[in-house]
């Protein structure tokens, strides 16, 4: 096992489904398999859902298949999902877990109480850099290999707000230009900023993470921390 930094390039160790599933089970979320060969988890209050959708390959982000879709509703009996989060394989599972912990602590998962600065403040506090051209919407990792940005979301990313051109948070890692993205995460426009900030703060954490395998696209840009 390795302890590595930076976290945003550490990958998911090939166990994104298992680690996120364990987090949800530990929070008391119920799980059952669906007819589409996916695994659906629902929160105890019935307001939130998380589905491992990799098996049915529904959509792509940045050329990568989405692995997890996380949703929230305003009322347990509502069929309308107020917002969606789409996460591909390769996203560090620690960041997904911290997002879910923040979501689980919410009594109103669809209500927003803070502005976009919350996300950028969380990143800057961990040493990320505001973009020179777009300092109010974008921050980049110190090694320039990952970005979190508030921008127009892809058309296939569903949000209950029907207004066109709404911006949502997007995050991605691109450790080696021209070889494709390592991972992507997209948050639809109505995802509360404080929840995105929980994901961003975890993603940018300088604390080393344990890994048994290192992603090929980022292997040369990771630092292995010696034991002891």
Secondary structure, DSSP 8 states (H G I E B T S, - for coil): -EEEE-GGGS--TT-HHHHHHHHHHHTT-EEEE-TTS-EEEE-TTSSEEEEE-GGG---EETTEEEEEEEEE-SSTT----SEEEEEETTS-HHHHHHHHHHHHT-SSTT---S-THHHHHHHHHTT-EE-SS-TTTEEE-TTSSEEEEEEE--TTS--S---TT-EEEEEEE-SSTTS--SEEEEE-TTS-HHHHHHHHHHHT--S-EEESS--GGGGGG-EE----
